[in-house]
Amino acid sequence: MLILRAYRAVISPLYGDVCRYYPSCSSYTMQAIQRRGLLVGIGLGGYRIIRCHPWAAGGIDDVPAPRVSHFRITRFGFVVANGQRKG
């Protein structure tokens, strides 16, 4: 995450707004790591970079949701295991 933040702060502004996809590849990778974990997030980010080439159509490309969620978010915003109940 530190490497991605440094890239976004130092190198990304030099290129300007040239990304074919929204969100940008660095932002997409950060979101993927946060939502899907380190290994899957890096894999999704790498696949996104491979898909980014001059002939790509581009457009909005959000991080895919996990197929099976082992966690849920309570109405107060806490993350808990699916089997865990209040009390």
Phi, psi and chi 1 to 4 in degrees:
 res  aa     phi    psi   chi1   chi2   chi3   chi4
   1 MET       -  -37.4  -66.8  -64.3  -80.0      -
   2 LEU   -64.0  -39.6 -176.0   61.6      -      -
   3 ILE   -64.6  -42.4  -66.4  169.5      -      -
   4 LEU   -65.6  -41.0  -73.2  171.8      -      -
   5 ARG   -64.5  -40.1  -71.9 -175.3 -169.6  -89.7
   6 ALA   -65.4  -42.1      -      -      -      -
   7 TYR   -59.2  -46.0  170.6   82.7      -      -
   8 ARG   -67.1  -29.3  -66.0 -171.7   71.7 -161.7
   9 ALA   -83.5  -33.8      -      -      -      -
  10 VAL  -106.2  -53.4  177.2      -      -      -
  11 ILE   -86.0  -43.2  -62.8  171.5      -      -
  12 SER   -57.0  -41.3 -172.2      -      -      -
  13 PRO   -64.2  -23.0  -23.2   32.3      -      -
  14 LEU   -68.3  -32.8  -61.9  174.8      -      -
  15 TYR   -81.4  -26.5  -72.2  111.6      -      -
  16 GLY    80.7 -159.3      -      -      -      -
  17 ASP   -93.5   78.9 -165.9   16.6      -      -
  18 VAL  -117.8    1.3  -63.8      -      -      -
  19 CYS   -69.2  139.4 -166.1      -      -      -
  20 ARG   -78.7  -24.4  -65.6 -175.4  173.4  -79.7
  21 TYR  -107.9  157.7  -70.0  102.2      -      -
  22 TYR  -125.0  127.4  178.0   82.0      -      -
  23 PRO   -72.7  168.8   25.5  -30.9      -      -
  24 SER   -62.0  164.3   66.7      -      -      -
  25 CYS   -60.7  -39.1  -68.7      -      -      -
  26 SER   -69.4  -40.3   58.4      -      -      -
  27 SER   -66.7  -40.7  177.4      -      -      -
  28 TYR   -59.8  -44.5  179.1   90.5      -      -
  29 THR   -65.4  -40.7  -56.1      -      -      -
  30 MET   -62.5  -44.0  -73.0  179.1   62.4      -
  31 GLN   -63.7  -41.4  -71.0  177.3   19.3      -
  32 ALA   -62.8  -41.8      -      -      -      -
  33 ILE   -65.2  -41.5  -69.0  170.6      -      -
  34 GLN   -67.8  -37.6  -69.6  170.6  -15.1      -
  35 ARG   -88.6  -34.1  -67.5 -178.6 -174.8  170.8
  36 ARG  -115.5   -4.6  -56.6  -72.1  -61.2  -89.4
  37 GLY    99.8  169.1      -      -      -      -
  38 LEU   -64.7  -53.3 -176.1   64.7      -      -
  39 LEU   -67.4  -49.1  -65.3  176.8      -      -
  40 VAL   -65.9  -38.9  174.3      -      -      -
  41 GLY   -63.1  -42.8      -      -      -      -
  42 ILE   -66.3  -38.6  -70.6  173.4      -      -
  43 GLY   -62.7  -45.2      -      -      -      -
  44 LEU   -64.6  -40.4  -73.2  170.6      -      -
  45 GLY   -64.5  -41.2      -      -      -      -
  46 GLY   -64.4  -42.4      -      -      -      -
  47 TYR   -63.1  -37.3 -178.8   63.5      -      -
  48 ARG   -64.4  -42.0  166.2   74.4  176.2  -87.4
  49 ILE   -64.8  -38.2  -68.9  170.6      -      -
  50 ILE   -63.5  -37.3  -70.0  170.4      -      -
  51 ARG   -74.1  -14.6  -69.5 -176.1  -68.5  143.2
  52 CYS   -88.2  102.3 -171.1      -      -      -
  53 HIS  -144.7  169.1   52.5   76.6      -      -
  54 PRO   -58.3  -24.3  -24.1   31.9      -      -
  55 TRP   -98.1    5.0  -57.2  -80.4      -      -
  56 ALA   -71.9  143.0      -      -      -      -
  57 ALA   -70.5  -32.4      -      -      -      -
  58 GLY    77.2 -158.8      -      -      -      -
  59 GLY   110.0 -166.0      -      -      -      -
  60 ILE   -80.5  127.5  -63.1  173.9      -      -
  61 ASP  -139.4   95.7 -176.6   25.7      -      -
  62 ASP   -86.6  159.5  -67.1  -38.7      -      -
  63 VAL   -66.8  128.7  176.5      -      -      -
  64 PRO   -67.0  143.5   19.8  -27.1      -      -
  65 ALA   -71.7  148.8      -      -      -      -
  66 PRO   -63.6  147.9   13.9  -19.2      -      -
  67 ARG   -69.1  -43.5  -66.6 -177.8 -176.0  162.3
  68 VAL  -126.0  123.6  176.1      -      -      -
  69 SER   -96.9  126.7  177.9      -      -      -
  70 HIS   -91.0   -3.0  -60.9  -73.4      -      -
  71 PHE  -130.0  159.4  -57.3   98.4      -      -
  72 ARG  -136.6  160.6   64.4 -178.5  174.1   84.5
  73 ILE  -107.1  125.9  -60.6  175.7      -      -
  74 THR   -73.2  170.9   66.2      -      -      -
  75 ARG   -67.6  -14.8   62.0 -174.1  177.0  125.1
  76 PHE   -94.5   -1.0  -62.0  108.2      -      -
  77 GLY    93.5   10.7      -      -      -      -
  78 PHE   -88.6  144.8  -65.5  102.7      -      -
  79 VAL   -96.4  124.2  178.1      -      -      -
  80 VAL  -133.1  159.5  -64.6      -      -      -
  81 ALA   -66.1  150.2      -      -      -      -
  82 ASN   -60.2  -36.1  -93.4  -21.2      -      -
  83 GLY   -77.5  -11.6      -      -      -      -
  84 GLN   -86.8  131.9 -171.5  176.6    2.9      -
  85 ARG  -113.2  170.2  -61.9  -73.7 -179.8 -144.9
  86 LYS   -67.4  151.1  -67.7 -168.7  -46.2 -174.1
  87 GLY   103.7      -      -      -      -      -
